[in-house]
Amino acid sequence: MTLTVNVSGLEEKALRYSMADPQEWFANFVNYRIRVAMQEIYDAEIEKIKSNPEATTIPINVKQVVTDANIKSAAERNLEVEEIMKNEKMV
């Protein structure tokens, strides 16, 4: 996936006031958020494993656990919440 952000000249000027290299800052931010999300997924999956009495091992490889995790995207989870809220208003 390639992420691109377009900013105007004025917006670039403001960014450069706050940071030496906006491109590097953006890349660092995205990489940090990826690490946080991967840890959140890993932690949730480990909790599922720990609550399963049939589980005999707990994996330590974060990347493998995230790869194997059956998760919903934020967009999918948001739609589910919107549906719940819509249905609650009808009641």
C-alpha positions as CSV (number, residue, x, y, z in Angstrom):
1,M,0.0,0.0,0.0
2,T,1.2,3.5,-0.8
3,L,0.0,6.3,1.3
4,T,0.1,9.8,-0.2
5,V,-0.9,13.1,1.4
6,N,-1.3,16.2,-0.7
7,V,-0.8,19.5,1.0
8,S,-0.9,23.1,-0.3
9,G,2.2,25.4,-0.2
10,L,0.7,27.1,2.9
11,E,0.2,23.7,4.6
12,E,3.7,22.7,3.7
13,K,5.1,25.9,5.2
14,A,3.2,25.2,8.4
15,L,4.5,21.6,8.6
16,R,8.0,22.8,8.0
17,Y,7.6,25.2,10.9
18,S,6.8,22.2,13.2
19,M,9.1,19.6,11.8
20,A,12.4,19.4,9.9
21,D,11.2,16.7,7.5
22,P,7.5,16.3,7.1
23,Q,7.9,13.2,4.9
24,E,10.0,11.5,7.5
25,W,7.7,12.5,10.2
26,F,4.7,11.1,8.3
27,A,6.5,7.8,7.7
28,N,7.5,7.6,11.3
29,F,3.9,8.3,12.4
30,V,2.5,5.6,10.1
31,N,5.1,3.0,11.2
32,Y,4.4,3.8,14.9
33,R,0.7,3.4,14.4
34,I,1.3,0.1,12.6
35,R,3.3,-1.2,15.6
36,V,0.6,-0.1,18.1
37,A,-2.1,-1.8,16.0
38,M,-0.1,-5.0,15.7
39,Q,0.4,-5.1,19.4
40,E,-3.3,-4.5,20.1
41,I,-4.2,-7.4,17.7
42,Y,-1.5,-9.6,19.3
43,D,-2.8,-8.8,22.8
44,A,-6.4,-9.5,21.9
45,E,-5.5,-12.8,20.2
46,I,-3.4,-13.9,23.2
47,E,-6.3,-13.2,25.5
48,K,-8.5,-15.4,23.3
49,I,-5.9,-18.2,23.4
50,K,-5.5,-17.9,27.2
51,S,-9.3,-18.2,27.7
52,N,-9.4,-21.4,25.6
53,P,-8.9,-24.3,27.9
54,E,-7.8,-26.5,25.0
55,A,-4.9,-24.2,24.1
56,T,-1.5,-25.7,25.1
57,T,0.8,-23.0,23.8
58,I,1.0,-19.3,23.5
59,P,2.8,-18.0,20.4
60,I,5.4,-15.3,20.8
61,N,5.8,-14.2,17.2
62,V,3.7,-11.0,16.9
63,K,3.8,-10.9,13.1
64,Q,2.6,-14.5,12.8
65,V,-0.2,-14.0,15.3
66,V,-1.3,-10.9,13.4
67,T,-1.1,-12.7,10.1
68,D,-3.2,-15.6,11.4
69,A,-5.7,-13.4,13.2
70,N,-9.3,-13.3,11.9
71,I,-10.0,-9.6,12.5
72,K,-12.4,-7.0,11.2
73,S,-11.2,-3.7,9.8
74,A,-12.0,-0.5,11.6
75,A,-14.5,0.3,8.8
76,E,-16.2,-3.0,9.3
77,R,-16.4,-2.5,13.1
78,N,-17.7,1.1,12.6
79,L,-20.5,-0.2,10.3
80,E,-21.5,-2.7,13.0
81,V,-21.7,0.0,15.6
82,E,-23.7,2.2,13.3
83,E,-26.2,-0.6,12.7
84,I,-26.5,-1.3,16.4
85,M,-27.1,2.4,17.1
86,K,-29.7,2.6,14.3
87,N,-31.5,-0.4,15.6
88,E,-31.5,0.9,19.1
89,K,-33.2,4.2,18.0
90,M,-36.0,2.2,16.3
91,V,-36.8,0.4,19.6
